[in-house]
């Protein structure tokens, strides 16, 4: 009997991570089986006023909950695991990841109230997990966090390789190089689809080794023996923090760690054996006053200028343990994520005002990327020899650049598919094409609210931030068709009332006239009463000020 068409094709689509940086989530579906790869957060842009986080729209997965066989994680960065606490309130699925990834996730989940105990499963490099009709193999790669993996997914129509975030580091800090032989074996066996990291697809050459940073940090310590050294770096870069601790120990410095995410990840890494701390090297941040300034290194979060980060609080004298001044050197060991430049400059300017030395010499590498550049991406493609390629992880320009990399290694342009969120790529053993869509988009997280802030609320927030608010309060007697009190005018963010008495008096008169006229004409519908007042005031205020404040009429009946 011929297979049903819906079960004879492999469907591959993204709910996040395409045409954007972050919010990674990819789905493979075959017949009655679905697996999810990654479950990350994105960060709000300047138009998303008051929004804390952005997570993928999982409405399709919610409707197909009974098909989900597991969530598979390549590593422990926020843009790959950060949405799990929110998604687990909707979906119930086992989660698979390596020891450090699951360790970081377990600490994160303890901060959230979930409807059920999460099913967390720790795997090792080389392990194969059976999930319905899929078999998922974890393959070691190098990245800016330990325990990163690529995934080789055996499906009924062929093998899919998902690279995760990766680079080729010949001299990794932990001594564990990317498993090039296994990737080559997969290429010989036959890879149907390669889903390939595109973050650095525009950059030529190779990404430098993390060890380069350690060598350059050594020079900074040597040149600044009389300074307290404060180093800001990504909390998840365990190898970077390890090098900072090792270098500090060689220069007889104690290391204190500040920043919630930094403490959480370092604690997990030490407990699981991914970091080895020399005896007595780490001290509590509360104990730093017991040591001379020149014998201290402080490792902190805040490389992107985040207003709540430890470095920001230090710069603006809001940190309860660290006060920065001329005896300090601040080293920012990270590159700016696009869009964060102004936030970082704000911190640097404030530090300079305090006489703090800030190390930002771009000629010396104190940060290297965790993502593969052009030649490493081409190596991945040459090793795996995929029939089809789907660039992932990046904005359109990154995906397009990775398409060029694939063409350079001899892959036909017709076999390279730049997809978009929700667009289904359908494959069998010999063909690949786009066919249909699933619901996708951005779900906004504001405080404890998930998805309750949508386009209309954001529109109102933008309106309020741009033109302010006027509230008109009045009490009427509908039966007697008369105004009993008011209208009273409350203004916020529009004009300073004490300096605009004349304007506010005119607004009050106009509101009263509009309301009374409506009553005189036997208008008793609340919506009509409010709309008449709102329209008359909007026209008047725009003619007088060329502004469009939000006008909120409040009319009560006694």
Kinemage of the C-alpha trace (Angstrom):
@kinemage 1
@onewidth
@group {chain A} dominant
@subgroup {mainchain}
@vectorlist {calphas} color= white
{ca unk a 1} P 0.000 0.000 0.000
{ca unk a 2} L 1.320 3.447 -0.894
{ca unk a 3} L 2.227 5.723 1.984
{ca unk a 4} L -0.107 8.561 2.829
{ca unk a 5} L 1.382 11.696 1.284
{ca unk a 6} L 1.356 13.576 4.601
{ca unk a 7} L 3.581 10.907 6.183
{ca unk a 8} L 5.981 10.389 3.281
{ca unk a 9} L 7.626 13.806 3.513
{ca unk a 10} L 9.888 15.319 6.138
{ca unk a 11} L 8.796 18.820 7.139
{ca unk a 12} L 11.438 21.252 8.412
{ca unk a 13} L 10.547 24.742 9.592
{ca unk a 14} L 11.708 27.466 11.956
{ca unk a 15} L 9.682 29.241 14.631
{ca unk a 16} L 12.651 31.479 15.429
{ca unk a 17} L 16.243 32.127 14.363
{ca unk a 18} L 15.670 33.115 10.726
{ca unk a 19} L 15.894 36.740 9.575
{ca unk a 20} L 16.724 37.642 13.166
{ca unk a 21} L 19.461 37.118 15.733
{ca unk a 22} L 18.329 34.930 18.625
{ca unk a 23} L 14.990 33.272 19.481
{ca unk a 24} L 16.239 30.033 17.915
{ca unk a 25} L 13.690 27.251 17.466
{ca unk a 26} L 13.541 24.666 14.680
{ca unk a 27} L 11.058 21.856 14.132
{ca unk a 28} L 11.301 18.541 12.263
{ca unk a 29} L 8.031 16.710 11.597
{ca unk a 30} L 7.456 13.332 9.971
{ca unk a 31} L 4.070 11.644 10.141
{ca unk a 32} L 2.991 11.577 13.785
{ca unk a 33} L 6.390 12.583 15.200
{ca unk a 34} L 7.745 16.068 15.962
{ca unk a 35} L 11.085 17.016 17.476
{ca unk a 36} L 12.084 20.543 18.481
{ca unk a 37} L 15.655 21.838 18.259
{ca unk a 38} L 16.450 24.792 20.567
{ca unk a 39} L 14.013 26.957 22.502
{ca unk a 40} L 15.597 30.384 22.820
{ca unk a 41} L 14.697 33.975 23.607
{ca unk a 42} L 15.197 37.121 21.574
{ca unk a 43} L 15.646 40.622 22.922
{ca unk a 44} L 13.180 43.478 22.340
{ca unk a 45} L 13.926 46.220 19.838
{ca unk a 46} L 13.443 49.926 20.528
{ca unk a 47} L 9.821 49.753 19.326
{ca unk a 48} L 8.856 47.178 21.972
{ca unk a 49} L 8.367 49.578 24.867
{ca unk a 50} L 8.479 47.908 28.284
{ca unk a 51} L 8.971 44.416 26.872
{ca unk a 52} L 11.464 42.198 28.699
{ca unk a 53} L 11.859 39.220 26.356
{ca unk a 54} L 10.648 37.850 23.048
{ca unk a 55} L 9.887 34.147 22.644
{ca unk a 56} L 8.704 32.070 19.661
{ca unk a 57} L 5.031 31.558 18.844
{ca unk a 58} L 4.427 27.868 19.645
{ca unk a 59} L 0.712 27.776 18.820
{ca unk a 60} L 1.320 25.136 16.118
{ca unk a 61} L 3.185 22.947 18.598
{ca unk a 62} L 0.457 23.443 21.200
{ca unk a 63} L -2.132 22.136 18.731
{ca unk a 64} L 0.142 19.149 17.950
{ca unk a 65} L 1.242 18.462 21.523
{ca unk a 66} L 0.592 14.716 21.208
{ca unk a 67} L 3.157 14.459 18.377
{ca unk a 68} L 6.065 16.065 20.242
{ca unk a 69} L 8.776 13.539 21.126
{ca unk a 70} L 11.360 15.872 22.639
{ca unk a 71} L 13.203 19.197 22.776
{ca unk a 72} L 16.888 18.864 21.857
{ca unk a 73} L 19.410 21.523 22.908
{ca unk a 74} L 22.802 22.130 21.305
{ca unk a 75} L 24.209 24.317 24.127
{ca unk a 76} L 23.321 26.545 27.068
{ca unk a 77} L 23.140 30.082 25.642
{ca unk a 78} L 20.014 32.134 26.342
{ca unk a 79} L 19.125 32.445 22.657
{ca unk a 80} L 18.914 28.632 22.606
{ca unk a 81} L 17.413 27.717 26.012
{ca unk a 82} L 15.981 30.947 27.466
{ca unk a 83} L 12.364 30.403 26.355
{ca unk a 84} L 12.054 26.956 27.944
{ca unk a 85} L 10.573 28.211 31.266
{ca unk a 86} L 7.779 29.912 29.306
{ca unk a 87} L 7.220 27.188 26.718
{ca unk a 88} L 6.989 24.486 29.402
{ca unk a 89} L 3.873 26.211 30.729
{ca unk a 90} L 2.231 25.333 27.405
{ca unk a 91} L 4.016 22.191 26.194
{ca unk a 92} L 4.935 19.005 28.014
{ca unk a 93} L 7.982 17.406 26.414
{ca unk a 94} L 11.201 15.703 27.524
{ca unk a 95} L 14.318 17.861 27.154
{ca unk a 96} L 17.729 16.528 26.129
{ca unk a 97} L 21.099 18.265 26.464
{ca unk a 98} L 24.667 17.804 27.647
{ca unk a 99} L 25.635 18.123 31.315
{ca unk a 100} L 26.468 21.825 31.414
{ca unk a 101} L 23.459 22.733 29.272
{ca unk a 102} L 21.071 20.827 31.545
{ca unk a 103} L 22.870 22.147 34.643
{ca unk a 104} L 22.354 25.779 33.562
{ca unk a 105} L 18.757 25.027 32.576
{ca unk a 106} L 17.984 23.321 35.879
{ca unk a 107} L 19.157 26.408 37.814
{ca unk a 108} L 17.059 28.619 35.534
{ca unk a 109} L 13.902 26.526 35.957
{ca unk a 110} L 14.139 26.716 39.751
{ca unk a 111} L 13.273 30.416 39.480
{ca unk a 112} L 9.969 29.656 37.714
{ca unk a 113} L 6.745 28.073 38.895
{ca unk a 114} L 5.864 25.400 36.367
{ca unk a 115} L 2.654 23.345 36.167
{ca unk a 116} L 4.643 20.104 36.259
{ca unk a 117} L 8.132 18.841 37.025
{ca unk a 118} L 10.297 19.221 33.890
{ca unk a 119} L 11.626 16.034 32.310
{ca unk a 120} L 15.345 16.875 31.953
{ca unk a 121} L 17.634 14.274 30.394
{ca unk a 122} L 21.425 14.547 30.388
{ca unk a 123} L 23.294 13.075 27.424
{ca unk a 124} L 26.960 12.771 26.567
{ca unk a 125} L 28.790 13.477 23.327
{ca unk a 126} L 28.271 10.510 21.013
{ca unk a 127} L 24.969 9.461 22.586
{ca unk a 128} L 22.024 8.670 20.306
{ca unk a 129} L 18.471 9.377 21.495
{ca unk a 130} L 15.513 7.591 19.909
{ca unk a 131} L 12.489 9.913 19.575
{ca unk a 132} L 9.613 8.372 17.624
{ca unk a 133} L 10.777 7.934 14.034
{ca unk a 134} L 13.876 10.063 14.664
{ca unk a 135} L 17.314 9.175 16.053
{ca unk a 136} L 19.330 12.150 17.309
{ca unk a 137} L 23.109 11.913 17.746
{ca unk a 138} L 25.068 14.534 19.734
{ca unk a 139} L 28.380 15.506 18.076
{ca unk a 140} L 31.037 17.654 19.751
{ca unk a 141} L 31.721 21.130 18.337
{ca unk a 142} L 33.609 24.145 19.684
{ca unk a 143} L 31.770 27.297 20.731
{ca unk a 144} L 32.064 30.071 23.332
{ca unk a 145} L 30.437 27.818 25.933
{ca unk a 146} L 31.490 24.335 26.974
{ca unk a 147} L 29.572 21.187 26.016
{ca unk a 148} L 28.287 22.530 22.682
{ca unk a 149} L 27.079 19.996 20.138
{ca unk a 150} L 25.873 19.611 16.603
{ca unk a 151} L 23.017 17.190 16.007
{ca unk a 152} L 22.823 14.431 13.403
{ca unk a 153} L 19.179 13.457 13.025
{ca unk a 154} L 18.366 10.191 11.254
{ca unk a 155} L 14.915 10.454 9.663
{ca unk a 156} L 12.959 8.022 7.460
{ca unk a 157} L 13.998 10.023 4.364
{ca unk a 158} L 17.662 10.712 5.231
{ca unk a 159} L 20.050 12.381 7.668
{ca unk a 160} L 19.690 16.015 8.730
{ca unk a 161} L 22.717 17.715 10.337
{ca unk a 162} L 22.011 20.753 12.519
{ca unk a 163} L 25.334 22.449 13.302
{ca unk a 164} L 24.165 24.477 16.302
{ca unk a 165} L 26.506 27.390 17.027
{ca unk a 166} L 30.040 26.302 16.239
{ca unk a 167} L 33.564 27.238 15.260
{ca unk a 168} L 36.735 25.242 14.627
{ca unk a 169} L 39.109 25.823 17.541
{ca unk a 170} L 42.350 23.863 17.075
{ca unk a 171} L 43.581 24.840 20.563
{ca unk a 172} L 40.435 24.855 22.732
{ca unk a 173} L 40.740 25.651 26.430
{ca unk a 174} L 39.237 22.308 27.462
{ca unk a 175} L 41.368 20.387 24.951
{ca unk a 176} L 38.304 18.952 23.215
{ca unk a 177} L 38.365 19.711 19.488
{ca unk a 178} L 35.333 19.520 17.183
{ca unk a 179} L 34.648 15.916 16.083
{ca unk a 180} L 35.772 16.373 12.490
{ca unk a 181} L 36.093 12.619 11.810
{ca unk a 182} L 32.470 11.931 12.770
{ca unk a 183} L 31.227 14.774 10.572
{ca unk a 184} L 33.274 13.319 7.713
{ca unk a 185} L 31.775 9.873 8.306
{ca unk a 186} L 28.287 11.348 8.109
{ca unk a 187} L 29.255 12.983 4.820
{ca unk a 188} L 30.359 9.615 3.421
{ca unk a 189} L 27.164 7.945 4.632
{ca unk a 190} L 25.091 10.689 3.015
{ca unk a 191} L 23.559 13.869 4.454
{ca unk a 192} L 20.207 14.927 3.044
{ca unk a 193} L 20.018 18.404 4.627
{ca unk a 194} L 22.559 20.626 6.396
{ca unk a 195} L 21.089 23.313 8.666
{ca unk a 196} L 24.125 25.570 9.053
{ca unk a 197} L 25.024 28.399 11.450
{ca unk a 198} L 25.266 31.688 9.509
{ca unk a 199} L 26.174 34.240 12.203
{ca unk a 200} L 29.671 34.980 10.851
{ca unk a 201} L 29.009 33.956 7.250
{ca unk a 202} L 30.093 37.398 5.992
{ca unk a 203} L 33.494 37.300 7.727
{ca unk a 204} L 36.502 36.059 5.818
{ca unk a 205} L 39.007 33.518 7.077
{ca unk a 206} L 38.851 31.661 10.372
{ca unk a 207} L 37.671 32.635 13.847
{ca unk a 208} L 40.648 32.975 16.243
{ca unk a 209} L 41.047 30.497 19.085
{ca unk a 210} L 39.756 31.367 22.539
{ca unk a 211} L 43.314 30.804 23.759
{ca unk a 212} L 44.365 34.059 22.007
{ca unk a 213} L 42.259 35.981 24.536
{ca unk a 214} L 44.112 34.379 27.446
{ca unk a 215} L 47.479 35.376 26.009
{ca unk a 216} L 46.351 38.994 25.589
{ca unk a 217} L 44.788 39.128 29.052
{ca unk a 218} L 48.169 38.127 30.446
{ca unk a 219} L 49.685 41.255 28.892
{ca unk a 220} L 46.994 43.459 30.422
{ca unk a 221} L 47.662 42.034 33.891
{ca unk a 222} L 51.406 42.494 33.442
{ca unk a 223} L 51.052 46.143 32.384
{ca unk a 224} L 48.680 47.083 35.236
{ca unk a 225} L 50.166 45.727 38.477
{ca unk a 226} L 48.865 48.664 40.543
{ca unk a 227} L 45.235 48.543 39.363
{ca unk a 228} L 42.210 46.608 40.460
{ca unk a 229} L 41.104 44.892 37.235
{ca unk a 230} L 37.396 44.612 36.462
{ca unk a 231} L 36.613 42.369 33.482
{ca unk a 232} L 33.167 42.306 31.896
{ca unk a 233} L 32.387 39.296 29.736
{ca unk a 234} L 29.460 37.109 28.704
{ca unk a 235} L 28.394 35.030 31.696
{ca unk a 236} L 28.057 31.898 29.581
{ca unk a 237} L 31.643 32.000 28.325
{ca unk a 238} L 32.975 29.532 30.857
{ca unk a 239} L 36.315 29.207 29.054
{ca unk a 240} L 36.861 32.982 29.189
{ca unk a 241} L 36.115 33.082 32.911
{ca unk a 242} L 38.432 30.098 33.431
{ca unk a 243} L 41.277 31.972 31.721
{ca unk a 244} L 40.607 35.092 33.806
{ca unk a 245} L 40.775 33.044 37.015
{ca unk a 246} L 43.947 31.219 35.923
{ca unk a 247} L 45.676 34.464 34.901
{ca unk a 248} L 44.652 36.165 38.151
{ca unk a 249} L 46.062 33.265 40.166
{ca unk a 250} L 49.406 33.521 38.338
{ca unk a 251} L 49.542 37.207 39.292
{ca unk a 252} L 48.569 36.468 42.917
{ca unk a 253} L 45.167 38.102 42.592
{ca unk a 254} L 41.921 37.034 44.223
{ca unk a 255} L 38.848 36.796 41.985
{ca unk a 256} L 35.367 37.984 42.964
{ca unk a 257} L 32.329 37.396 40.772
{ca unk a 258} L 29.307 39.696 40.561
{ca unk a 259} L 26.167 39.564 38.470
{ca unk a 260} L 23.351 37.062 38.955
{ca unk a 261} L 23.747 35.198 35.661
{ca unk a 262} L 27.534 35.056 36.071
{ca unk a 263} L 27.213 33.550 39.552
{ca unk a 264} L 24.622 31.010 38.403
{ca unk a 265} L 26.639 29.756 35.448
{ca unk a 266} L 30.023 29.708 37.215
{ca unk a 267} L 28.448 27.839 40.141
{ca unk a 268} L 26.990 25.237 37.757
{ca unk a 269} L 30.255 24.937 35.801
{ca unk a 270} L 32.353 24.433 38.946
{ca unk a 271} L 29.913 21.899 40.424
{ca unk a 272} L 29.878 19.897 37.190
{ca unk a 273} L 33.648 20.016 36.744
{ca unk a 274} L 33.746 22.273 33.674
{ca unk a 275} L 35.795 24.862 35.575
{ca unk a 276} L 38.758 24.139 37.809
{ca unk a 277} L 39.441 26.891 40.332
{ca unk a 278} L 42.816 27.007 42.139
{ca unk a 279} L 42.406 26.664 45.893
{ca unk a 280} L 41.703 30.047 47.497
{ca unk a 281} L 41.504 31.931 44.180
{ca unk a 282} L 37.786 32.741 44.399
{ca unk a 283} L 36.444 35.021 47.133
{ca unk a 284} L 32.969 36.305 47.905
{ca unk a 285} L 32.210 39.790 46.588
{ca unk a 286} L 31.404 40.771 50.196
{ca unk a 287} L 35.051 40.154 51.176
{ca unk a 288} L 36.811 42.397 48.634
{ca unk a 289} L 37.513 45.145 51.198
{ca unk a 290} L 39.813 42.752 53.052
{ca unk a 291} L 42.331 42.833 50.188
{ca unk a 292} L 44.430 45.600 48.630
{ca unk a 293} L 42.959 46.894 45.365
{ca unk a 294} L 45.932 45.695 43.290
{ca unk a 295} L 45.388 42.122 44.492
{ca unk a 296} L 41.853 41.884 43.120
{ca unk a 297} L 40.146 40.902 39.878
{ca unk a 298} L 36.397 41.351 39.579
{ca unk a 299} L 34.513 39.387 36.900
{ca unk a 300} L 31.175 40.936 36.016
{ca unk a 301} L 28.219 40.919 33.656
{ca unk a 302} L 27.167 43.979 31.662
{ca unk a 303} L 29.075 43.815 28.373
{ca unk a 304} L 26.027 45.065 26.438
{ca unk a 305} L 25.251 48.023 28.709
{ca unk a 306} L 22.192 46.347 30.233
{ca unk a 307} L 20.667 48.819 32.745
{ca unk a 308} L 20.262 46.177 35.480
{ca unk a 309} L 23.694 44.571 35.011
{ca unk a 310} L 26.465 44.643 37.600
{ca unk a 311} L 28.787 46.796 35.433
{ca unk a 312} L 26.049 49.375 34.872
{ca unk a 313} L 25.395 49.560 38.614
{ca unk a 314} L 29.119 49.973 39.279
{ca unk a 315} L 29.417 52.770 36.699
{ca unk a 316} L 26.501 54.698 38.199
{ca unk a 317} L 27.414 54.074 41.874
{ca unk a 318} L 24.412 51.808 42.400
{ca unk a 319} L 26.391 48.651 43.224
{ca unk a 320} L 26.298 47.918 46.950
{ca unk a 321} L 29.753 46.288 47.042
{ca unk a 322} L 31.927 47.910 44.355
{ca unk a 323} L 32.745 51.609 43.951
{ca unk a 324} L 34.879 52.359 40.891
{ca unk a 325} L 37.477 55.109 40.634
{ca unk a 326} L 40.949 56.053 39.311
{ca unk a 327} L 42.569 52.927 40.784
{ca unk a 328} L 40.436 50.671 38.579
{ca unk a 329} L 40.882 49.310 35.067
{ca unk a 330} L 37.719 48.075 33.318
{ca unk a 331} L 38.228 45.595 30.479
{ca unk a 332} L 35.210 44.918 28.261
{ca unk a 333} L 35.895 41.459 26.852
{ca unk a 334} L 33.027 41.237 24.372
{ca unk a 335} L 31.861 42.738 21.113
{ca unk a 336} L 28.746 44.888 20.883
{ca unk a 337} L 25.601 43.163 19.694
{ca unk a 338} L 24.145 45.389 16.932
{ca unk a 339} L 21.825 47.956 18.486
{ca unk a 340} L 23.566 48.019 21.886
{ca unk a 341} L 26.326 50.488 20.966
{ca unk a 342} L 24.652 53.475 22.644
{ca unk a 343} L 24.076 51.577 25.878
{ca unk a 344} L 27.727 50.533 25.992
{ca unk a 345} L 28.949 54.055 25.190
{ca unk a 346} L 26.789 55.370 28.040
{ca unk a 347} L 28.605 53.123 30.516
{ca unk a 348} L 32.051 53.923 29.089
{ca unk a 349} L 31.375 57.666 29.307
{ca unk a 350} L 30.266 57.361 32.918
{ca unk a 351} L 33.351 55.305 33.798
{ca unk a 352} L 35.616 57.902 32.182
{ca unk a 353} L 33.934 60.659 34.215
{ca unk a 354} L 34.952 58.766 37.341
{ca unk a 355} L 38.573 58.566 36.223
{ca unk a 356} L 38.375 54.825 35.527
{ca unk a 357} L 40.691 53.481 32.833
{ca unk a 358} L 38.664 51.592 30.223
{ca unk a 359} L 40.493 49.121 27.992
{ca unk a 360} L 38.982 49.151 24.517
{ca unk a 361} L 42.046 48.746 22.270
{ca unk a 362} L 40.646 46.982 19.204
{ca unk a 363} L 44.167 46.154 18.000
{ca unk a 364} L 44.502 43.631 20.854
{ca unk a 365} L 42.052 40.730 20.836
{ca unk a 366} L 40.379 40.545 24.235
{ca unk a 367} L 37.315 38.920 22.690
{ca unk a 368} L 36.885 36.341 19.957
{ca unk a 369} L 33.657 35.108 18.450
{ca unk a 370} L 32.201 31.687 19.108
{ca unk a 371} L 30.918 31.403 15.548
{ca unk a 372} L 32.537 30.045 12.408
{ca unk a 373} L 33.797 32.404 9.707
{ca unk a 374} L 33.681 31.688 5.959
{ca unk a 375} L 36.427 29.065 5.720
{ca unk a 376} L 35.134 27.076 8.698
{ca unk a 377} L 31.605 27.140 7.275
{ca unk a 378} L 32.946 25.858 3.980
{ca unk a 379} L 34.809 23.118 5.866
{ca unk a 380} L 31.567 22.038 7.555
{ca unk a 381} L 29.855 21.842 4.175
{ca unk a 382} L 32.793 19.987 2.590
{ca unk a 383} L 32.837 17.452 5.436
{ca unk a 384} L 29.122 16.714 5.465
{ca unk a 385} L 28.586 16.857 1.667
{ca unk a 386} L 24.866 17.674 1.983
{ca unk a 387} L 22.422 17.244 -0.876
{ca unk a 388} L 20.499 20.312 0.334
{ca unk a 389} L 21.469 23.279 2.540
{ca unk a 390} L 19.294 25.498 4.737
{ca unk a 391} L 21.221 28.439 6.271
{ca unk a 392} L 20.043 29.224 9.844
{ca unk a 393} L 20.936 31.558 12.731
{ca unk a 394} L 21.010 35.102 11.378
{ca unk a 395} L 19.471 38.011 9.572
{ca unk a 396} L 18.829 37.753 5.844
{ca unk a 397} L 22.275 39.110 4.921
{ca unk a 398} L 23.901 36.370 7.000
{ca unk a 399} L 21.759 33.667 5.398
{ca unk a 400} L 22.506 35.036 1.915
{ca unk a 401} L 26.256 35.116 2.643
{ca unk a 402} L 26.101 31.481 3.738
{ca unk a 403} L 24.338 30.601 0.493
{ca unk a 404} L 27.398 31.997 -1.313
{ca unk a 405} L 29.666 29.870 0.884
{ca unk a 406} L 27.686 26.773 -0.110
{ca unk a 407} L 27.930 27.688 -3.799
{ca unk a 408} L 31.721 28.106 -3.378
{ca unk a 409} L 32.066 24.479 -2.245
{ca unk a 410} L 30.122 23.231 -5.242
{ca unk a 411} L 26.556 22.950 -3.971
{ca unk a 412} L 24.009 23.822 -6.634
{ca unk a 413} L 22.157 27.081 -6.020
{ca unk a 414} L 18.865 25.239 -6.634
{ca unk a 415} L 19.689 23.019 -3.641
{ca unk a 416} L 20.121 25.933 -1.195
{ca unk a 417} L 16.990 27.169 0.568
{ca unk a 418} L 16.824 30.483 2.425
{ca unk a 419} L 13.685 30.060 4.480
{ca unk a 420} L 11.596 32.302 6.723
{ca unk a 421} L 9.718 31.830 9.975
{ca unk a 422} L 6.827 29.425 9.573
{ca unk a 423} L 7.716 28.451 5.997
{ca unk a 424} L 7.715 24.654 5.577
{ca unk a 425} L 10.599 23.013 3.728
{ca unk a 426} L 9.388 19.613 2.563
{ca unk a 427} L 11.865 16.821 1.749
{ca unk a 428} L 12.026 13.224 0.618
{ca unk a 429} L 15.070 11.174 -0.438
{ca unk a 430} L 15.505 13.040 -3.710
{ca unk a 431} L 13.627 16.346 -3.581
{ca unk a 432} L 13.275 19.483 -1.505
{ca unk a 433} L 10.795 22.339 -1.891
{ca unk a 434} L 8.800 24.900 0.044
{ca unk a 435} L 5.217 23.838 0.644
{ca unk a 436} L 2.875 25.667 3.005
{ca unk a 437} L 3.284 27.522 6.285
{ca unk a 438} L 2.568 27.164 9.986
{ca unk a 439} L 1.681 29.977 12.425
{ca unk a 440} L 4.788 31.830 13.590
{ca unk a 441} L 5.823 35.150 15.024
{ca unk a 442} L 6.855 36.873 18.238
{ca unk a 443} L 5.291 36.419 21.648
{ca unk a 444} L 6.179 39.287 23.967
{ca unk a 445} L 6.990 38.736 27.643
{ca unk a 446} L 6.356 41.667 29.998
{ca unk a 447} L 6.939 40.785 33.639
{ca unk a 448} L 4.853 37.685 34.359
{ca unk a 449} L 2.610 38.314 31.345
{ca unk a 450} L 3.209 36.102 28.322
{ca unk a 451} L 1.592 37.201 25.090
{ca unk a 452} L -0.829 39.629 26.737
{ca unk a 453} L 1.021 42.572 25.212
{ca unk a 454} L 0.270 42.647 21.499
{ca unk a 455} L 0.359 45.141 18.664
{ca unk a 456} L -2.533 47.214 20.029
{ca unk a 457} L -0.919 47.570 23.470
{ca unk a 458} L 2.434 48.436 21.891
{ca unk a 459} L 0.714 50.995 19.682
{ca unk a 460} L -0.818 52.605 22.776
{ca unk a 461} L 2.550 52.608 24.542
{ca unk a 462} L 4.206 54.294 21.566
{ca unk a 463} L 1.356 56.810 21.453
{ca unk a 464} L 1.748 57.582 25.148
{ca unk a 465} L 5.528 57.875 24.903
{ca unk a 466} L 5.300 60.233 21.946
{ca unk a 467} L 2.383 62.551 22.744
{ca unk a 468} L 1.289 61.894 26.317
{ca unk a 469} L -2.146 61.440 27.894
{ca unk a 470} L -5.133 63.621 28.771
{ca unk a 471} L -7.885 62.248 31.022
{ca unk a 472} L -11.251 64.027 31.078
{ca unk a 473} L -13.416 63.181 34.120
{ca unk a 474} L -17.069 64.260 34.423
{ca unk a 475} L -20.195 63.254 36.329
{ca unk a 476} L -23.626 63.585 34.680
{ca unk a 477} L -27.262 62.857 35.339
{ca unk a 478} L -28.624 61.118 32.271
{ca unk a 479} L -32.206 61.430 33.549
{ca unk a 480} L -31.942 65.213 33.987
{ca unk a 481} L -29.629 65.677 30.970
{ca unk a 482} L -27.201 67.795 32.984
{ca unk a 483} L -23.537 67.853 34.069
{ca unk a 484} L -23.233 67.510 37.855
{ca unk a 485} L -19.452 67.997 38.192
{ca unk a 486} L -16.431 68.564 36.000
{ca unk a 487} L -15.138 68.059 33.489
{ca unk a 488} L -11.783 67.882 35.296
{ca unk a 489} L -8.643 67.582 33.181
{ca unk a 490} L -5.623 65.455 34.113
{ca unk a 491} L -2.545 65.706 31.854
{ca unk a 492} L 0.495 63.400 31.872
{ca unk a 493} L 3.352 63.679 29.409
{ca unk a 494} L 1.541 66.250 27.239
{ca unk a 495} L 2.187 69.684 28.736
{ca unk a 496} L 3.179 70.882 32.179
{ca unk a 497} L -0.207 71.988 33.506
{ca unk a 498} L 1.025 74.858 35.687
{ca unk a 499} L 2.625 76.495 32.684
{ca unk a 500} L -0.350 75.909 30.390
{ca unk a 501} L -3.309 77.197 32.441
{ca unk a 502} L -4.907 78.935 29.481
{ca unk a 503} L -4.736 75.862 27.261
{ca unk a 504} L -6.107 73.573 29.971
{ca unk a 505} L -8.982 75.989 30.681
{ca unk a 506} L -9.849 75.985 26.992
{ca unk a 507} L -9.784 72.181 26.980
{ca unk a 508} L -12.095 72.117 29.999
{ca unk a 509} L -14.591 74.528 28.364
{ca unk a 510} L -14.518 72.611 25.091
{ca unk a 511} L -15.079 69.275 26.856
{ca unk a 512} L -17.982 70.724 28.841
{ca unk a 513} L -19.590 72.204 25.720
{ca unk a 514} L -19.264 68.911 23.821
{ca unk a 515} L -20.736 66.918 26.682
{ca unk a 516} L -23.616 69.326 27.331
{ca unk a 517} L -24.438 69.565 23.631
{ca unk a 518} L -24.694 65.790 23.443
{ca unk a 519} L -27.020 65.714 26.464
{ca unk a 520} L -29.141 68.528 25.032
{ca unk a 521} L -29.630 66.421 21.907
{ca unk a 522} L -30.715 63.419 23.981
{ca unk a 523} L -27.506 61.435 23.328
{ca unk a 524} L -27.376 58.947 26.195
{ca unk a 525} L -25.163 56.234 24.747
{ca unk a 526} L -21.864 56.204 26.677
{ca unk a 527} L -19.771 55.476 23.628
{ca unk a 528} L -21.277 58.373 21.678
{ca unk a 529} L -20.851 60.775 24.611
{ca unk a 530} L -17.171 59.888 24.968
{ca unk a 531} L -16.460 59.844 21.230
{ca unk a 532} L -17.905 63.355 20.736
{ca unk a 533} L -15.734 64.750 23.529
{ca unk a 534} L -12.665 62.869 22.313
{ca unk a 535} L -13.044 64.009 18.676
{ca unk a 536} L -13.610 67.684 19.556
{ca unk a 537} L -10.615 67.768 21.901
{ca unk a 538} L -8.343 65.925 19.452
{ca unk a 539} L -9.056 68.462 16.673
{ca unk a 540} L -8.543 71.421 19.006
{ca unk a 541} L -5.297 70.160 20.522
{ca unk a 542} L -3.784 69.250 17.164
{ca unk a 543} L -4.605 72.696 15.744
{ca unk a 544} L -3.065 74.388 18.793
{ca unk a 545} L -0.028 72.150 19.439
{ca unk a 546} L 0.417 69.841 16.424
{ca unk a 547} L 0.369 66.942 18.901
{ca unk a 548} L -1.951 63.950 19.222
{ca unk a 549} L -2.141 62.999 22.907
{ca unk a 550} L -4.134 59.956 23.916
{ca unk a 551} L -7.488 61.274 25.184
{ca unk a 552} L -9.299 59.147 27.762
{ca unk a 553} L -12.819 60.373 28.671
{ca unk a 554} L -14.273 59.063 31.947
{ca unk a 555} L -18.003 59.851 32.296
{ca unk a 556} L -20.010 58.668 35.322
{ca unk a 557} L -23.778 58.704 35.776
{ca unk a 558} L -25.495 59.491 39.074
